[in-house]
Amino acid sequence: MIVLTGNDLSIEQVVAVARDREQVGLDESACERVRQSRALVEKYVEENRIVYGITTGFGKFSDVLIDPCDVSALQHNLIKSHCCAVGELLPIEVVRAMMLIRANSLIKGNSGIRLSVIELMIKMLNSGLHPHVPSQGSLGASGDLAPLANMVLPLIGEGSAEYQGKVYHGADALAQIGEKPVKLVAKEGLALINGTQAMTAIAALLVHDSEELMRYAIRASAMTFEALLGIGAALDPRVHEARNQSGQIAVAKALREELKGSKLLSEQGELRVQDAYSLRCAPQVLGASYDAIAYVRQIVEREINAATDNPLIFSNESDAISAGNFHGQPVALAMDFLKIALSEIANISERRIERLVNPCLSNGLPGFLVHQPGLQSGFMIVQYSAASLVSENKVLAHPASVDSIPSSGNQEDHVSMGTTAARQARMIYNNSLYVVMMEMMVAAQALEFREKDKMAPLTRRTYDAVRRVVKSFDCDRVVNTDIEALKQAAEDRLI
C-alpha cells in the first residue's frame, strides 16, 4: 500500500496506482494537519471574515461577498459551472493519477477541506470507480479547473463514472461502493478543482514512459550501428568525458554496453574515415534528450507533492493567503521542453532509417532491404511513414506555454496552457515510439544481410526479441500490422 503524506509521492508510485491499481492509504499525522486547517476555515466562516473563495466569489467575482447561508451553494455552483471540459475522455490511467495527486496535495493540510472528502476520493480510487473526464478545456491557470471539476462531479452525485466496466450516473456510481454524494461546505469546491493535477498526471506517466523510450532508442541505435558497420571509435569514453555532459556520457556508455563484443563494427579508415551524424553524434543528440528528461522528472516530482490551490491555509499561523500556486507554468515549460526532447529522439531515428534503406548510404545493403528490388518495395514506405510522424512532431513541438490568453474578465490575465503542452507531449511520445520501433524493425531486417553471428550479445538479444514479434521479410507484405504489434510489445515491455 502507498501511504500519502503530501510530501514524498514518487513518479513510480503514481505509475503503480494509475496502471497497476496499487492501493492507497493516508498518513495519520497528515490527517491531523487536514483537521487543523479545516478548523481554521470554519472559524473564518463563523467570523464572516473576508477570505477569497471562502466568503467571496471567484475570479472576477472575488469582490462579491457571499452570505453565510449560501456558502455551501457557492461550492456546488462552482463545480457545476466549471464543468466545461470537452473532447475525448482522458484515459483511466490519467484519471487515476489525477485523483491520486489531488488527494496527495489535499493531505498536505493547506487546503481547508474536510478529511472525509479526501477519504471518499481515496475509496473511489481503491474501488476502481473512475469519473469521466474530457481531455480539453484547461488553461492551466487557475489550475486545471474544467477537467478537475469533471473529476469531482461524481463526488457530489453528478456527472458520470465508470465502475467495473459499466458507466453510471454519479450518485449511482457512488452507491455501487456503498457511498452517498457529498454536500460540499466552505472552501471545498475550490480546494478540489483549483490545482495542476490534470497536467501533472499526464506529465508523471509521460516521464516514466519517456525514460523507457530513451532505452529503446539506445537499443535501436546500437542495432543500426551494427547494420551499417558503424565506426566504434565515436563511442570512445575519452571523447565524451572531454565534453563533460552527463547525458552524453551516459548514452555513450549505454551504447558501448549494447555493442560490447560486436564484430560488425569497423575501425576509422577501414571502410571510411567517419560516419554520418546520425550515427557518430547519437550520444550527443540522445544525451541531450536524456538530460532533458531528467530535468523534467525533477519538476514533475516536485509538482506531485505541491499544494496548488488558492487560498492556502497555514493553520499554525492562523493565516489564509491568496496567491498563485495554481499557475501551471513550471509544468508547462517542462512539458514544452520534453516535447522538443522527444521530437529529437524521433528525428535522429528517422535519419538512421533513411540510411538503412537508401542503397547510396547503407554501406552495401540492398536498396530498401529487399531480395528482389523493383518487384518488391520493401521498407521504402516505412521511411515515408517515419518522415510523416517526425514532421507532425515538429508542429506539435511548438511551445504551448507562450500562447497565454486572458480570462475571467482579465483578472486572470496570464495562463500557462500547461495541460495543452502535456497532451501534445503525449502525442509526440506516441509518434516517437512508433518511429523508434520502425528503426528497430528496419535494423533487424538490415541485419539479415549481415553475419548475425558477429552481433554483440545484447544487440542479438534485441534482434531476437523483435523477431519474436515481427518475422523476417522475404517478400512484400502488409507492414502496418507489424509496426503496431512491435509498438504494443514495447508498451508491454516485451522488447
Secondary structure, DSSP 8 states (H G I E B T S, - for coil): -EEE-SS---HHHHHHHHHH---EEE-HHHHHHHHHHHHHHHHHHHHT---TTTTB-SGGGTT-B--GGGHHHHHHHHHHHT---EEEE--HHHHHHHHHHHHHHHTTS-S---HHHHHHHHHHHHHTEEE--EEE---SSSSSHHHHHHHHGGGGT-SEEEETTEEEEHHHHHHHTT-------TTHHHHHHSSSHHHHHHHHHHHHHHHHHHHHHHHHHHHHHHHTT-BGGGG-HHHHHHHT-HHHHHHHHHHHHHHTT-SS-B-TTTS-S---HHHHTHHHHHHHHHHHHHHHHHHHHHHTT---SSSEEEGGGTEEE---TT--HHHHHHHHHHHHHHHHHHHHHHHHHHHHH-TTTSTT--GGG-SSBTTB-TTHHHHHHHHHHHHHHHHHTS-STT----BTTTTB-----HHHHHHHHHHHHHHHHHHHHHHHHHHHHHHTTS-GGGS-HHHHHHHHHHHHHS---SS----HHHHHHHHHHHHTT--
